[in-house]
Amino acid sequence: MSTETKNKSPMDAQHEKIWKALAKYGIYTEEQLNEAIKNMKPLNIGCMVSPVRVRNEVS
């Protein structure tokens, strides 16, 4: 293991993984990332933030 790898913080390693994943989508710069985010379709997160409905079933 190189000295550079030993001295790399967990955050640096995490950033490296994120940029590697973004590269799979052709995103190599912050500008490209910002543009991709602007062009995203809206994401419906209602199922994750809405209260759970409780059914009262009578037998």
PyMOL Python script that loads the backbone (N, CA, C, O; Angstrom):
from pymol import cmd

cmd.read_pdbstr("""\
ATOM      1  N   MET A   1       0.841  -1.171   0.000  1.00  0.00           N
ATOM      2  CA  MET A   1       0.000   0.000   0.000  1.00  0.00           C
ATOM      3  C   MET A   1       0.885   1.231   0.000  1.00  0.00           C
ATOM      4  O   MET A   1       1.846   1.307   0.765  1.00  0.00           O
ATOM      5  N   SER A   2       0.572   2.186  -0.843  1.00  0.00           N
ATOM      6  CA  SER A   2       1.398   3.386  -0.934  1.00  0.00           C
ATOM      7  C   SER A   2       1.110   4.323   0.235  1.00  0.00           C
ATOM      8  O   SER A   2       0.085   4.204   0.906  1.00  0.00           O
ATOM      9  N   THR A   3       2.028   5.249   0.465  1.00  0.00           N
ATOM     10  CA  THR A   3       1.865   6.236   1.527  1.00  0.00           C
ATOM     11  C   THR A   3       0.640   7.094   1.250  1.00  0.00           C
ATOM     12  O   THR A   3      -0.097   7.456   2.168  1.00  0.00           O
ATOM     13  N   GLU A   4       0.429   7.416  -0.020  1.00  0.00           N
ATOM     14  CA  GLU A   4      -0.718   8.240  -0.399  1.00  0.00           C
ATOM     15  C   GLU A   4      -2.027   7.542  -0.022  1.00  0.00           C
ATOM     16  O   GLU A   4      -2.945   8.189   0.481  1.00  0.00           O
ATOM     17  N   THR A   5      -2.120   6.246  -0.257  1.00  0.00           N
ATOM     18  CA  THR A   5      -3.320   5.485   0.071  1.00  0.00           C
ATOM     19  C   THR A   5      -3.517   5.415   1.582  1.00  0.00           C
ATOM     20  O   THR A   5      -4.645   5.522   2.064  1.00  0.00           O
ATOM     21  N   LYS A   6      -2.431   5.238   2.335  1.00  0.00           N
ATOM     22  CA  LYS A   6      -2.511   5.161   3.793  1.00  0.00           C
ATOM     23  C   LYS A   6      -3.000   6.479   4.386  1.00  0.00           C
ATOM     24  O   LYS A   6      -3.746   6.479   5.365  1.00  0.00           O
ATOM     25  N   ASN A   7      -2.587   7.599   3.800  1.00  0.00           N
ATOM     26  CA  ASN A   7      -2.923   8.914   4.333  1.00  0.00           C
ATOM     27  C   ASN A   7      -4.266   9.443   3.840  1.00  0.00           C
ATOM     28  O   ASN A   7      -4.688  10.529   4.238  1.00  0.00           O
ATOM     29  N   LYS A   8      -4.931   8.696   2.989  1.00  0.00           N
ATOM     30  CA  LYS A   8      -6.201   9.150   2.438  1.00  0.00           C
ATOM     31  C   LYS A   8      -7.287   9.034   3.499  1.00  0.00           C
ATOM     32  O   LYS A   8      -7.454   7.985   4.120  1.00  0.00           O
ATOM     33  N   SER A   9      -8.020  10.119   3.699  1.00  0.00           N
ATOM     34  CA  SER A   9      -9.092  10.098   4.694  1.00  0.00           C
ATOM     35  C   SER A   9     -10.287   9.316   4.149  1.00  0.00           C
ATOM     36  O   SER A   9     -10.413   9.153   2.935  1.00  0.00           O
ATOM     37  N   PRO A  10     -11.161   8.833   5.028  1.00  0.00           N
ATOM     38  CA  PRO A  10     -12.363   8.128   4.563  1.00  0.00           C
ATOM     39  C   PRO A  10     -13.215   8.997   3.641  1.00  0.00           C
ATOM     40  O   PRO A  10     -13.844   8.494   2.711  1.00  0.00           O
ATOM     41  N   MET A  11     -13.231  10.311   3.906  1.00  0.00           N
ATOM     42  CA  MET A  11     -14.010  11.220   3.066  1.00  0.00           C
ATOM     43  C   MET A  11     -13.426  11.288   1.657  1.00  0.00           C
ATOM     44  O   MET A  11     -14.170  11.319   0.678  1.00  0.00           O
ATOM     45  N   ASP A  12     -12.089  11.311   1.551  1.00  0.00           N
ATOM     46  CA  ASP A  12     -11.444  11.313   0.236  1.00  0.00           C
ATOM     47  C   ASP A  12     -11.795  10.049  -0.527  1.00  0.00           C
ATOM     48  O   ASP A  12     -12.101  10.101  -1.718  1.00  0.00           O
ATOM     49  N   ALA A  13     -11.752   8.926   0.148  1.00  0.00           N
ATOM     50  CA  ALA A  13     -12.076   7.647  -0.494  1.00  0.00           C
ATOM     51  C   ALA A  13     -13.520   7.647  -0.951  1.00  0.00           C
ATOM     52  O   ALA A  13     -13.834   7.121  -2.019  1.00  0.00           O
ATOM     53  N   GLN A  14     -14.401   8.230  -0.157  1.00  0.00           N
ATOM     54  CA  GLN A  14     -15.823   8.298  -0.506  1.00  0.00           C
ATOM     55  C   GLN A  14     -16.031   9.184  -1.738  1.00  0.00           C
ATOM     56  O   GLN A  14     -16.787   8.837  -2.645  1.00  0.00           O
ATOM     57  N   HIS A  15     -15.346  10.336  -1.755  1.00  0.00           N
ATOM     58  CA  HIS A  15     -15.444  11.223  -2.923  1.00  0.00           C
ATOM     59  C   HIS A  15     -14.949  10.512  -4.180  1.00  0.00           C
ATOM     60  O   HIS A  15     -15.547  10.638  -5.248  1.00  0.00           O
ATOM     61  N   GLU A  16     -13.881   9.784  -4.049  1.00  0.00           N
ATOM     62  CA  GLU A  16     -13.324   9.054  -5.187  1.00  0.00           C
ATOM     63  C   GLU A  16     -14.340   8.042  -5.727  1.00  0.00           C
ATOM     64  O   GLU A  16     -14.508   7.913  -6.940  1.00  0.00           O
ATOM     65  N   LYS A  17     -15.008   7.334  -4.832  1.00  0.00           N
ATOM     66  CA  LYS A  17     -16.024   6.353  -5.247  1.00  0.00           C
ATOM     67  C   LYS A  17     -17.194   7.029  -5.946  1.00  0.00           C
ATOM     68  O   LYS A  17     -17.711   6.522  -6.941  1.00  0.00           O
ATOM     69  N   ILE A  18     -17.607   8.179  -5.419  1.00  0.00           N
ATOM     70  CA  ILE A  18     -18.723   8.907  -6.019  1.00  0.00           C
ATOM     71  C   ILE A  18     -18.369   9.362  -7.424  1.00  0.00           C
ATOM     72  O   ILE A  18     -19.165   9.190  -8.347  1.00  0.00           O
ATOM     73  N   TRP A  19     -17.178   9.945  -7.603  1.00  0.00           N
ATOM     74  CA  TRP A  19     -16.779  10.411  -8.935  1.00  0.00           C
ATOM     75  C   TRP A  19     -16.607   9.251  -9.906  1.00  0.00           C
ATOM     76  O   TRP A  19     -16.886   9.388 -11.097  1.00  0.00           O
ATOM     77  N   LYS A  20     -16.150   8.112  -9.402  1.00  0.00           N
ATOM     78  CA  LYS A  20     -16.018   6.926 -10.262  1.00  0.00           C
ATOM     79  C   LYS A  20     -17.402   6.475 -10.740  1.00  0.00           C
ATOM     80  O   LYS A  20     -17.573   6.115 -11.905  1.00  0.00           O
ATOM     81  N   ALA A  21     -18.386   6.497  -9.839  1.00  0.00           N
ATOM     82  CA  ALA A  21     -19.752   6.117 -10.211  1.00  0.00           C
ATOM     83  C   ALA A  21     -20.348   7.126 -11.194  1.00  0.00           C
ATOM     84  O   ALA A  21     -21.016   6.735 -12.152  1.00  0.00           O
ATOM     85  N   LEU A  22     -20.111   8.416 -10.964  1.00  0.00           N
ATOM     86  CA  LEU A  22     -20.625   9.441 -11.872  1.00  0.00           C
ATOM     87  C   LEU A  22     -20.007   9.311 -13.265  1.00  0.00           C
ATOM     88  O   LEU A  22     -20.671   9.583 -14.265  1.00  0.00           O
ATOM     89  N   ALA A  23     -18.748   8.899 -13.333  1.00  0.00           N
ATOM     90  CA  ALA A  23     -18.065   8.740 -14.619  1.00  0.00           C
ATOM     91  C   ALA A  23     -18.770   7.705 -15.490  1.00  0.00           C
ATOM     92  O   ALA A  23     -18.734   7.800 -16.717  1.00  0.00           O
ATOM     93  N   LYS A  24     -19.407   6.721 -14.868  1.00  0.00           N
ATOM     94  CA  LYS A  24     -20.160   5.706 -15.630  1.00  0.00           C
ATOM     95  C   LYS A  24     -21.306   6.344 -16.401  1.00  0.00           C
ATOM     96  O   LYS A  24     -21.767   5.793 -17.400  1.00  0.00           O
ATOM     97  N   TYR A  25     -21.772   7.514 -15.938  1.00  0.00           N
ATOM     98  CA  TYR A  25     -22.856   8.237 -16.599  1.00  0.00           C
ATOM     99  C   TYR A  25     -22.336   9.406 -17.428  1.00  0.00           C
ATOM    100  O   TYR A  25     -23.114  10.238 -17.894  1.00  0.00           O
ATOM    101  N   GLY A  26     -21.018   9.466 -17.610  1.00  0.00           N
ATOM    102  CA  GLY A  26     -20.427  10.520 -18.426  1.00  0.00           C
ATOM    103  C   GLY A  26     -20.287  11.844 -17.698  1.00  0.00           C
ATOM    104  O   GLY A  26     -20.163  12.889 -18.336  1.00  0.00           O
ATOM    105  N   ILE A  27     -20.304  11.816 -16.380  1.00  0.00           N
ATOM    106  CA  ILE A  27     -20.190  13.036 -15.585  1.00  0.00           C
ATOM    107  C   ILE A  27     -18.795  13.071 -14.964  1.00  0.00           C
ATOM    108  O   ILE A  27     -18.439  12.227 -14.142  1.00  0.00           O
ATOM    109  N   TYR A  28     -18.008  14.085 -15.385  1.00  0.00           N
ATOM    110  CA  TYR A  28     -16.616  14.177 -14.946  1.00  0.00           C
ATOM    111  C   TYR A  28     -16.291  15.485 -14.218  1.00  0.00           C
ATOM    112  O   TYR A  28     -15.223  15.622 -13.622  1.00  0.00           O
ATOM    113  N   THR A  29     -17.224  16.444 -14.272  1.00  0.00           N
ATOM    114  CA  THR A  29     -16.971  17.731 -13.628  1.00  0.00           C
ATOM    115  C   THR A  29     -18.188  18.147 -12.802  1.00  0.00           C
ATOM    116  O   THR A  29     -19.283  17.611 -12.972  1.00  0.00           O
ATOM    117  N   GLU A  30     -17.975  19.115 -11.901  1.00  0.00           N
ATOM    118  CA  GLU A  30     -19.093  19.635 -11.109  1.00  0.00           C
ATOM    119  C   GLU A  30     -20.123  20.314 -12.004  1.00  0.00           C
ATOM    120  O   GLU A  30     -21.323  20.237 -11.740  1.00  0.00           O
ATOM    121  N   GLU A  31     -19.662  20.972 -13.052  1.00  0.00           N
ATOM    122  CA  GLU A  31     -20.582  21.636 -13.976  1.00  0.00           C
ATOM    123  C   GLU A  31     -21.486  20.612 -14.653  1.00  0.00           C
ATOM    124  O   GLU A  31     -22.691  20.829 -14.785  1.00  0.00           O
ATOM    125  N   GLN A  32     -20.896  19.488 -15.084  1.00  0.00           N
ATOM    126  CA  GLN A  32     -21.694  18.431 -15.707  1.00  0.00           C
ATOM    127  C   GLN A  32     -22.686  17.846 -14.704  1.00  0.00           C
ATOM    128  O   GLN A  32     -23.820  17.532 -15.064  1.00  0.00           O
ATOM    129  N   LEU A  33     -22.270  17.699 -13.463  1.00  0.00           N
ATOM    130  CA  LEU A  33     -23.152  17.180 -12.420  1.00  0.00           C
ATOM    131  C   LEU A  33     -24.312  18.140 -12.175  1.00  0.00           C
ATOM    132  O   LEU A  33     -25.464  17.715 -12.089  1.00  0.00           O
ATOM    133  N   ASN A  34     -24.012  19.430 -12.062  1.00  0.00           N
ATOM    134  CA  ASN A  34     -25.065  20.422 -11.860  1.00  0.00           C
ATOM    135  C   ASN A  34     -26.060  20.426 -13.012  1.00  0.00           C
ATOM    136  O   ASN A  34     -27.266  20.533 -12.788  1.00  0.00           O
ATOM    137  N   GLU A  35     -25.574  20.313 -14.225  1.00  0.00           N
ATOM    138  CA  GLU A  35     -26.446  20.293 -15.405  1.00  0.00           C
ATOM    139  C   GLU A  35     -27.316  19.034 -15.400  1.00  0.00           C
ATOM    140  O   GLU A  35     -28.502  19.100 -15.721  1.00  0.00           O
ATOM    141  N   ALA A  36     -26.738  17.906 -15.042  1.00  0.00           N
ATOM    142  CA  ALA A  36     -27.505  16.661 -14.979  1.00  0.00           C
ATOM    143  C   ALA A  36     -28.606  16.752 -13.928  1.00  0.00           C
ATOM    144  O   ALA A  36     -29.719  16.273 -14.148  1.00  0.00           O
ATOM    145  N   ILE A  37     -28.301  17.364 -12.791  1.00  0.00           N
ATOM    146  CA  ILE A  37     -29.305  17.528 -11.732  1.00  0.00           C
ATOM    147  C   ILE A  37     -30.428  18.446 -12.205  1.00  0.00           C
ATOM    148  O   ILE A  37     -31.601  18.170 -11.953  1.00  0.00           O
ATOM    149  N   LYS A  38     -30.078  19.533 -12.887  1.00  0.00           N
ATOM    150  CA  LYS A  38     -31.093  20.465 -13.409  1.00  0.00           C
ATOM    151  C   LYS A  38     -32.029  19.767 -14.393  1.00  0.00           C
ATOM    152  O   LYS A  38     -33.218  20.079 -14.452  1.00  0.00           O
ATOM    153  N   ASN A  39     -31.487  18.818 -15.169  1.00  0.00           N
ATOM    154  CA  ASN A  39     -32.269  18.158 -16.219  1.00  0.00           C
ATOM    155  C   ASN A  39     -32.996  16.893 -15.754  1.00  0.00           C
ATOM    156  O   ASN A  39     -33.659  16.222 -16.545  1.00  0.00           O
ATOM    157  N   MET A  40     -32.861  16.578 -14.467  1.00  0.00           N
ATOM    158  CA  MET A  40     -33.534  15.377 -13.954  1.00  0.00           C
ATOM    159  C   MET A  40     -35.048  15.555 -13.960  1.00  0.00           C
ATOM    160  O   MET A  40     -35.561  16.661 -13.789  1.00  0.00           O
ATOM    161  N   LYS A  41     -35.745  14.452 -14.158  1.00  0.00           N
ATOM    162  CA  LYS A  41     -37.196  14.464 -14.018  1.00  0.00           C
ATOM    163  C   LYS A  41     -37.507  14.582 -12.530  1.00  0.00           C
ATOM    164  O   LYS A  41     -36.727  14.138 -11.688  1.00  0.00           O
ATOM    165  N   PRO A  42     -38.656  15.185 -12.213  1.00  0.00           N
ATOM    166  CA  PRO A  42     -39.020  15.281 -10.785  1.00  0.00           C
ATOM    167  C   PRO A  42     -39.128  13.890 -10.158  1.00  0.00           C
ATOM    168  O   PRO A  42     -39.575  12.937 -10.797  1.00  0.00           O
ATOM    169  N   LEU A  43     -38.718  13.798  -8.922  1.00  0.00           N
ATOM    170  CA  LEU A  43     -38.734  12.538  -8.208  1.00  0.00           C
ATOM    171  C   LEU A  43     -39.850  12.577  -7.177  1.00  0.00           C
ATOM    172  O   LEU A  43     -39.860  13.448  -6.307  1.00  0.00           O
ATOM    173  N   ASN A  44     -40.785  11.647  -7.266  1.00  0.00           N
ATOM    174  CA  ASN A  44     -41.898  11.577  -6.328  1.00  0.00           C
ATOM    175  C   ASN A  44     -41.443  10.807  -5.098  1.00  0.00           C
ATOM    176  O   ASN A  44     -41.251   9.592  -5.152  1.00  0.00           O
ATOM    177  N   ILE A  45     -41.271  11.518  -3.992  1.00  0.00           N
ATOM    178  CA  ILE A  45     -40.838  10.866  -2.753  1.00  0.00           C
ATOM    179  C   ILE A  45     -41.986  10.744  -1.757  1.00  0.00           C
ATOM    180  O   ILE A  45     -41.763  10.509  -0.569  1.00  0.00           O
ATOM    181  N   GLY A  46     -43.205  10.902  -2.241  1.00  0.00           N
ATOM    182  CA  GLY A  46     -44.383  10.857  -1.377  1.00  0.00           C
ATOM    183  C   GLY A  46     -44.476   9.588  -0.551  1.00  0.00           C
ATOM    184  O   GLY A  46     -44.882   9.631   0.610  1.00  0.00           O
ATOM    185  N   CYS A  47     -44.107   8.464  -1.135  1.00  0.00           N
ATOM    186  CA  CYS A  47     -44.199   7.196  -0.408  1.00  0.00           C
ATOM    187  C   CYS A  47     -43.217   7.138   0.760  1.00  0.00           C
ATOM    188  O   CYS A  47     -43.384   6.331   1.674  1.00  0.00           O
ATOM    189  N   MET A  48     -42.210   7.977   0.731  1.00  0.00           N
ATOM    190  CA  MET A  48     -41.210   7.961   1.796  1.00  0.00           C
ATOM    191  C   MET A  48     -41.483   8.998   2.876  1.00  0.00           C
ATOM    192  O   MET A  48     -40.924   8.907   3.969  1.00  0.00           O
ATOM    193  N   VAL A  49     -42.337   9.987   2.588  1.00  0.00           N
ATOM    194  CA  VAL A  49     -42.564  11.057   3.549  1.00  0.00           C
ATOM    195  C   VAL A  49     -44.013  11.170   4.010  1.00  0.00           C
ATOM    196  O   VAL A  49     -44.301  11.913   4.948  1.00  0.00           O
ATOM    197  N   SER A  50     -44.922  10.452   3.374  1.00  0.00           N
ATOM    198  CA  SER A  50     -46.331  10.520   3.750  1.00  0.00           C
ATOM    199  C   SER A  50     -46.597   9.654   4.970  1.00  0.00           C
ATOM    200  O   SER A  50     -45.939   8.633   5.169  1.00  0.00           O
ATOM    201  N   PRO A  51     -47.566  10.063   5.787  1.00  0.00           N
ATOM    202  CA  PRO A  51     -47.922   9.230   6.936  1.00  0.00           C
ATOM    203  C   PRO A  51     -48.508   7.895   6.476  1.00  0.00           C
ATOM    204  O   PRO A  51     -49.124   7.808   5.414  1.00  0.00           O
ATOM    205  N   VAL A  52     -48.313   6.885   7.269  1.00  0.00           N
ATOM    206  CA  VAL A  52     -48.833   5.555   6.941  1.00  0.00           C
ATOM    207  C   VAL A  52     -50.296   5.509   7.344  1.00  0.00           C
ATOM    208  O   VAL A  52     -50.657   5.880   8.461  1.00  0.00           O
ATOM    209  N   ARG A  53     -51.140   5.047   6.416  1.00  0.00           N
ATOM    210  CA  ARG A  53     -52.555   4.896   6.726  1.00  0.00           C
ATOM    211  C   ARG A  53     -52.765   3.578   7.452  1.00  0.00           C
ATOM    212  O   ARG A  53     -52.208   2.548   7.071  1.00  0.00           O
ATOM    213  N   VAL A  54     -53.562   3.621   8.484  1.00  0.00           N
ATOM    214  CA  VAL A  54     -53.865   2.408   9.243  1.00  0.00           C
ATOM    215  C   VAL A  54     -55.287   1.995   8.907  1.00  0.00           C
ATOM    216  O   VAL A  54     -56.220   2.794   8.991  1.00  0.00           O
ATOM    217  N   ARG A  55     -55.436   0.729   8.524  1.00  0.00           N
ATOM    218  CA  ARG A  55     -56.768   0.201   8.225  1.00  0.00           C
ATOM    219  C   ARG A  55     -57.321  -0.462   9.475  1.00  0.00           C
ATOM    220  O   ARG A  55     -56.625  -1.232  10.136  1.00  0.00           O
ATOM    221  N   ASN A  56     -58.540  -0.169   9.790  1.00  0.00           N
ATOM    222  CA  ASN A  56     -59.221  -0.828  10.889  1.00  0.00           C
ATOM    223  C   ASN A  56     -60.110  -1.918  10.299  1.00  0.00           C
ATOM    224  O   ASN A  56     -61.177  -1.634   9.756  1.00  0.00           O
ATOM    225  N   GLU A  57     -59.668  -3.146  10.407  1.00  0.00           N
ATOM    226  CA  GLU A  57     -60.438  -4.261   9.855  1.00  0.00           C
ATOM    227  C   GLU A  57     -61.214  -4.933  10.981  1.00  0.00           C
ATOM    228  O   GLU A  57     -60.662  -5.278  12.026  1.00  0.00           O
ATOM    229  N   VAL A  58     -62.510  -5.108  10.738  1.00  0.00           N
ATOM    230  CA  VAL A  58     -63.374  -5.758  11.706  1.00  0.00           C
ATOM    231  C   VAL A  58     -63.702  -7.128  11.167  1.00  0.00           C
ATOM    232  O   VAL A  58     -64.114  -7.276  10.016  1.00  0.00           O
ATOM    233  N   SER A  59     -63.512  -8.152  12.024  1.00  0.00           N
ATOM    234  CA  SER A  59     -63.816  -9.504  11.547  1.00  0.00           C
ATOM    235  C   SER A  59     -65.220  -9.906  11.823  1.00  0.00           C
ATOM    236  O   SER A  59     -65.623 -11.018  11.480  1.00  0.00           O
TER     237      SER A  59
END
""", "prot")
cmd.dss("prot")
cmd.show_as("cartoon", "prot")
cmd.util.cbc("prot")
cmd.orient("prot")
